[in-house]
Structure formats: C-alpha cells, structure tokens
Amino acid sequence: MNILNNFPRLETERFKLRRIEVKDAVEIFNYFSRDEVTKYYDLDTFMNITEAIQLIENWEKRFVNNEGIRWGIATKADNRIIGSCGFHNWQKEHFKAEVGFEVTPEFWQQGVMTEVLKYVLQYGFEEMELYRIEALYDPENTASKKTLEKAGFIYEGTLRKSSFEKGSFCDAAICSILKEEYNK
C-alpha cells in the first residue's frame, strides 16, 4: 500500500501543515536546542544545527520509503515552522501507526496541537487507511496527556521501563484512538 506518493499539504484555521525542508533547520534547531522541549522527547537537546538537518533528513527518508510522514506546522502569516506532527512506526499489515508531535514553547497552551491533530488524525484514518492510532508519552508529561485526551485518545496503561533514554530506563504511557471512536 503506497499511498504517500506526493507530500500532502493540509491546512487548519491558523496553520499550514507542509513538508519540512533543510531551509527550515534554523526553526527546528531553535526549539530542539531548548531543554524544556526535549525534556520528554527521545532526543538529546541539540547542540548544533547539523542535528536539526539530520532530523529533517530522517523525516524525509521515512516519507520517501513510505514508512511514515511528518508535517511541519507553519504559521499562515510567515510560513515559519513552529513545530511538527506526524506518523511513525507505521505497521501497514496491522493498519496502525504512532503519532508524535512537538511545538516551540512560544506557542505552548495556545491550542496548536488540538487544532493540528484533528487534521492529522483525519488524514491517518481516511488516506492512510489506519484503524488504530497510538501515542506514547512520558507519564509526567501532563501537557501531552491532556492534548491527546482532547483529541479522543484513551489511556491504555503504562509500559514500565520500556525504553532507555538519556542514560536511564523510563516508563511510557500508551493511549490510542480507533477509527470508529474518531468518527463519532
């Protein structure tokens, strides 16, 4: 099932969801170089722009290989990337994928992800033919938990010490939304 031939552009009320390009590396670096952004992320805080370029190239490679998609969240006013959202761990044979996202602190608590997730989930269920969309988050990350709950995700449990990040084992809360739940 190769449905990701042309990179899809989505539009919300306030944002354009578009392909992230190397020219966006400065914006990506600006927020991934901040500890408050990477605190719950499975990446170390960026120290140089090369790390942002590598991340963009990894997202692009995943798209080209039909393994997932990551949209840049760009402001309509100036087309500046303020975050990203998309699918990875796409298991086509099981009709499921994992969604992930982040946004620069200047846009925290402004409903960005609530607005964006609506369109990303719709794309996943309708265009990618997903039946289940999962999200993993640090149990201490209450902002992500609330965002996912608002989008209709249901908490399923905590995976104890399920990953090794930044030198220690850590828990991951898992939640999901099913196609029929989204359609309600």
VEXRONU-100538 format. One record per residue (C-alpha): x, y, z; residue in one letter. Coordinates in nm, 2 decimals. Layout:
BEGIN
- X,Y,Z,A
...
***
This chain:
BEGIN
- 0.00,0.00,0.00,M
- 0.20,0.30,-0.13,N
- -0.03,0.60,-0.07,I
- 0.24,0.85,0.01,L
- 0.34,0.95,-0.34,N
- 0.31,1.32,-0.32,N
- 0.36,1.50,0.01,F
- 0.01,1.61,0.12,P
- -0.04,1.97,0.23,R
- -0.30,2.02,0.50,L
- -0.45,2.34,0.62,E
- -0.61,2.43,0.95,T
- -0.77,2.76,1.06,E
- -0.44,2.90,1.17,R
- -0.17,2.68,1.02,F
- -0.03,2.51,0.71,K
- 0.09,2.16,0.75,L
- 0.37,2.11,0.50,R
- 0.68,1.93,0.41,R
- 0.98,2.02,0.63,I
- 1.29,2.11,0.43,E
- 1.65,2.17,0.51,V
- 1.58,2.55,0.49,K
- 1.37,2.50,0.80,D
- 1.66,2.38,1.00,A
- 1.71,2.71,1.19,V
- 1.35,2.69,1.33,E
- 1.38,2.32,1.41,I
- 1.71,2.39,1.58,F
- 1.57,2.68,1.77,N
- 1.32,2.47,1.97,Y
- 1.51,2.13,1.98,F
- 1.81,2.32,2.13,S
- 1.59,2.40,2.44,R
- 1.58,2.16,2.73,D
- 1.22,2.23,2.80,E
- 1.13,2.09,2.46,V
- 1.35,1.78,2.48,T
- 1.27,1.71,2.84,K
- 1.02,1.44,2.75,Y
- 1.15,1.37,2.39,Y
- 1.36,1.07,2.29,D
- 1.63,1.31,2.16,L
- 1.91,1.49,2.34,D
- 1.89,1.87,2.33,T
- 2.05,1.98,2.01,F
- 2.39,2.15,2.03,M
- 2.43,2.25,1.66,N
- 2.23,2.29,1.35,I
- 2.37,1.98,1.19,T
- 2.15,1.78,1.43,E
- 1.84,1.96,1.30,A
- 1.94,1.89,0.94,I
- 1.99,1.52,1.02,Q
- 1.64,1.50,1.19,L
- 1.48,1.67,0.88,I
- 1.67,1.42,0.65,E
- 1.54,1.13,0.87,N
- 1.18,1.25,0.85,W
- 1.22,1.29,0.47,E
- 1.38,0.94,0.43,K
- 1.09,0.79,0.63,R
- 0.84,0.96,0.39,F
- 1.03,0.86,0.07,V
- 1.05,0.50,0.20,N
- 0.67,0.50,0.27,N
- 0.73,0.44,0.64,E
- 0.56,0.75,0.78,G
- 0.50,1.12,0.74,I
- 0.60,1.43,0.95,R
- 0.44,1.76,0.87,W
- 0.59,2.09,0.97,G
- 0.34,2.32,1.14,I
- 0.39,2.66,0.97,A
- 0.22,2.98,1.06,T
- 0.00,3.11,0.78,K
- 0.13,3.46,0.83,A
- 0.50,3.39,0.76,D
- 0.52,3.02,0.68,N
- 0.76,2.97,0.97,R
- 0.79,2.62,1.13,I
- 0.68,2.63,1.49,I
- 0.66,2.25,1.54,G
- 0.58,1.92,1.38,S
- 0.33,1.64,1.39,C
- 0.31,1.31,1.21,G
- 0.31,0.93,1.20,F
- 0.59,0.68,1.25,H
- 0.61,0.31,1.35,N
- 0.36,0.26,1.06,W
- 0.26,-0.10,1.06,Q
- 0.06,-0.13,0.74,K
- -0.02,-0.50,0.79,E
- -0.19,-0.41,1.12,H
- -0.35,-0.08,1.00,F
- -0.19,0.12,1.27,K
- 0.07,0.39,1.33,A
- 0.21,0.60,1.62,E
- 0.15,0.98,1.62,V
- 0.41,1.22,1.76,G
- 0.43,1.59,1.79,F
- 0.61,1.89,1.94,E
- 0.57,2.27,1.93,V
- 0.80,2.56,2.02,T
- 0.74,2.70,2.37,P
- 0.63,3.04,2.24,E
- 0.32,2.85,2.11,F
- 0.25,2.64,2.42,W
- -0.10,2.65,2.57,Q
- -0.25,2.81,2.26,Q
- -0.44,2.51,2.13,G
- -0.19,2.44,1.84,V
- -0.18,2.06,1.87,M
- -0.55,2.03,1.95,T
- -0.62,2.21,1.62,E
- -0.35,2.03,1.42,V
- -0.42,1.68,1.55,L
- -0.78,1.70,1.42,K
- -0.65,1.72,1.06,Y
- -0.36,1.47,1.11,V
- -0.59,1.21,1.26,L
- -0.84,1.26,0.98,Q
- -0.56,1.21,0.72,Y
- -0.44,0.89,0.90,G
- -0.79,0.73,0.91,F
- -0.91,0.84,0.57,E
- -0.60,0.85,0.35,E
- -0.36,0.61,0.52,M
- -0.65,0.37,0.60,E
- -0.54,0.34,0.96,L
- -0.77,0.16,1.21,Y
- -0.57,0.24,1.52,R
- -0.35,0.54,1.60,I
- -0.13,0.51,1.91,E
- 0.06,0.77,2.11,A
- 0.34,0.71,2.37,L
- 0.43,0.98,2.62,Y
- 0.62,1.02,2.94,D
- 0.37,0.98,3.23,P
- 0.49,1.30,3.38,E
- 0.41,1.50,3.06,N
- 0.07,1.62,3.16,T
- 0.05,1.86,2.86,A
- 0.08,1.58,2.61,S
- -0.17,1.37,2.81,K
- -0.43,1.65,2.81,K
- -0.37,1.72,2.44,T
- -0.43,1.35,2.35,L
- -0.73,1.32,2.57,E
- -0.89,1.63,2.40,K
- -0.83,1.46,2.06,A
- -1.02,1.15,2.18,G
- -0.73,0.92,2.28,F
- -0.80,0.66,2.55,I
- -0.53,0.58,2.81,Y
- -0.45,0.21,2.80,E
- -0.17,0.17,3.05,G
- 0.19,0.23,3.14,T
- 0.48,0.04,2.98,L
- 0.72,0.01,3.27,R
- 1.08,0.09,3.20,K
- 1.01,0.03,2.83,S
- 1.28,0.24,2.68,S
- 1.64,0.36,2.76,F
- 1.67,0.74,2.71,E
- 1.92,0.99,2.82,K
- 2.11,0.73,3.03,G
- 1.82,0.58,3.22,S
- 1.52,0.35,3.18,F
- 1.19,0.52,3.16,C
- 0.82,0.45,3.16,D
- 0.59,0.52,2.87,A
- 0.22,0.58,2.89,A
- 0.03,0.44,2.59,I
- -0.30,0.56,2.46,C
- -0.49,0.51,2.13,S
- -0.79,0.61,1.93,I
- -0.97,0.38,1.69,L
- -1.14,0.47,1.37,K
- -1.49,0.42,1.50,E
- -1.41,0.64,1.80,E
- -1.28,0.92,1.58,Y
- -1.59,0.91,1.35,N
- -1.82,0.97,1.65,K
***
